[in-house]
Amino acid sequence: MKLADILEQYISHRHSTGMKFACGSMQLRRIGRIIGKEADPGFLTSEDIEKALLVNGRITSTSYTKRSILSTFLKWCVARGYLAAMPQMPELPRKPPALRPYIFSNAEIRRLLSASRRHKRNCILVHIECIRMIVLLTYTMGLRIHETLTLRIDDIDMASNTVAIRDTKFYKTRILPFNSAVALELDAFMQWRKSVGMSATPGSPLFQNRNGTPVKYGIVLKIFHWWCEVSGIKRSDGLPRKPRIHDLRHSFAVRRLVEWYHEGRDVQALLPWLSVYMGHSSISDTSVYLTMTPDLLRASCERFEHFVSERTSHV
């Protein structure tokens, strides 16, 4: 059996277990193109695998992802009898530490949204108003960027101030409430959307280009980075990477904890609620987003000092 056929069989198997496997499918098909769709997996060499792991001839962070995905696939091939034995996997250099997320302050978010109104490029395809609302919803509701981009017109319920996030990881769906400030922004966006003649039929994309097609991630990322640049938002830790649009979700989680501390809420008791809101199956998944910042450290210390003073006053 050809490598391409086995790859598709494996991808179908992962889908049957309830996984979307979007990243895995993309990387495996890319690996198949590099090695050759007509190749016989029984004759894979370590040189073939090493070539498949490189990105533009170099080892990058994607190489580690590809190695993990390919290793799991090859073990499955051995179990199914497509391979007699597990091929030798090339060793990669020690993976560098994960990039520290950039946590946007409230002031930076205001500057970013202000830039979206003041700095408008003459975009032939995309509506700048759509990009602004994509950024705003991703931050204020802590969404994954693909969750924002795949919203449909009937996912927004202005009567109950809720958004339906459908078929995310493991095909889960959740209903998220939004506050009055977000409701005002959404209502204005819906009115603008109607004024430009954008499709409002149930099931149509909430965010559409001028030609009616869904807004794509690449153009959102390009404009987002441009707005960060004109707003003077950049990393101060010496790392060359720009603030990512995914960092908006990290910023949402940290901001939520800071506000709970300031409100005197029981943060530990509320963490499961935050986890569910963000679409996680466990608190450990949410903990990845809880980067310690000066604001969060200060808020938690003030809460601890208040707790200690209350306990000592009763002694």
PAPA-959526 format. One record per residue (C-alpha): z negated, x, y. Coordinates in steps of 0.1 Angstrom, whole numbers, plus 5000, padded with zeros to 4 digits. Example, Ala and Ser with C-alpha at 12.3 -4.5 7.8 and 13.67 -1.06 7.14 Angstrom:
REM PAPA-959526
492251234955 492951374989 
This chain:
REM PAPA-959526
500050005000 500950135035 498250225060 499249955085 498849685058 495449805048 494349835084 495249465090 493449365058 490349545069 490449385104 490749045088 487749125067 485649215097 486748895115 485748695084 482148825087 481948655122 482748965143 485248965171 485849345164 488049375195 487349735202 487449825165 490849655160 492349825190 491150175180 492150135143 495650015153 495850305177 494850545149 497450385126 500150455152 499050825155 498850885118 501950675110 502050305099 504050405069 501550665057 499850635023 496050645029 495650824996 497251135011 495251145044 494251495053 491551625076 494251735100 495551375102 492051245109 491351515135 494651445153 493751075153 490351135170 491751335199 492451155232 495351315250 494751625229 491051645239 487751535225 486251265248 483551005244 486150775228 486551035200 483050965188 483650585188 486950645169 485150865144 482550605137 485050325133 487350525112 484550645089 483450295082 487050195075 487550475050 484350395032 485650045028 488950185015 487050384988 485050074978 488249874975 489950144955 492550234981 491150584982 489850784953 487350964975 486150985010 488251235030 486551515048 485651395083 485951665110 482651755128 482651695166 480551885191 477151725199 477751415220 476651445256 473851205267 474850855278 475850815314 472950675334 473950335349 474250305386 471850035399 473149865429 470649765456 470749425472 471949595504 474849765486 475849435470 475949275505 478049565518 480349535488 480949165494 481349225531 484049475523 485749215501 486249005533 487149285557 489249505535 492149315520 495149495507 498549325507 498449245470 501649085457 500148955424 496448905428 494248685451 491548895467 489348585468 489448575430 488348945427 485448875451 484148575431 484548775398 482349055413 479848805427 479448605394 479248915373 476349045394 474448725402 474548595366 474448925347 477748855329 479849095309 483049145328 485148995300 482948685301 483648645338 487448705334 487748445305 485948165323 487947835324 487947575350 486047325328 483347595321 481947535356 479747225360 478947185397 476946865389 474347045369 474847395384 475647555350 478347775336 479347775299 479948125285 482048055253 482648255222 481148595232 479848845207 479648695172 481348385187 478148275204 478148025233 475447985259 474947765290 473647945321 472147785352 472947925386 470947885419 471847705451 473248025468 475648075439 476447705440 477547725476 479748025469 481347855439 481847525458 483647715486 485747905460 486747575442 487847435476 489847745484 491347735448 492447375454 493947455488 496247725473 497547495446 495947675417 495947485384 492847265378 493747125344 490947155318 491247485299 493147665327 491748005337 489247995365 490748315380 494448325383 497048545398 499648415423 502048355394 499448155375 498548415349 494948515342 493548805363 493349125342 490549375340 492649675353 493349525387 489749405391 488549755384 490949915408 490049685437 486249715428 486450095430 488250065464 485649835478 482850075466 484650355484 485050185517 481450065515 480150415510 478750335476 478750635454 476450825429 473951065444 473051235410 475951475411 477851305382 481651275388 481850925374 482150635399 479750335398 481150105371 481749735373 479649705341 476749855362 476549515380 475149375347 472649655345 471749585382 471149215375 468649295347 466649545368 466649315398 465349025377 462349235365 461549355401 461549005414 459348885385 456849165393 456849065430 456248705420 453348795398 454948665367 454148775331 457149005326 456449075289 456448705282 459648645301 461648925285 462848705256 464148455282 466148735299 467448855266 468748505257 470248455292 472148785289 473448685255 471448925234 470048865199 466949075205 464949235233 465949585220 469549505231 468249405265 466149715269 469349925272 469849755306 466349815319 466850145338 463750265356 464450275393 462050355422 461949975431 461149885395 458550165391 456850065424 456749695414 455349765380 452750005394 451649755420 451249495393 449249725372 446949815401 446449445408 445549385371 443049675371 441449555404 441049205389 439449335357 436949565376 435949285400 434649085371 432649375356 
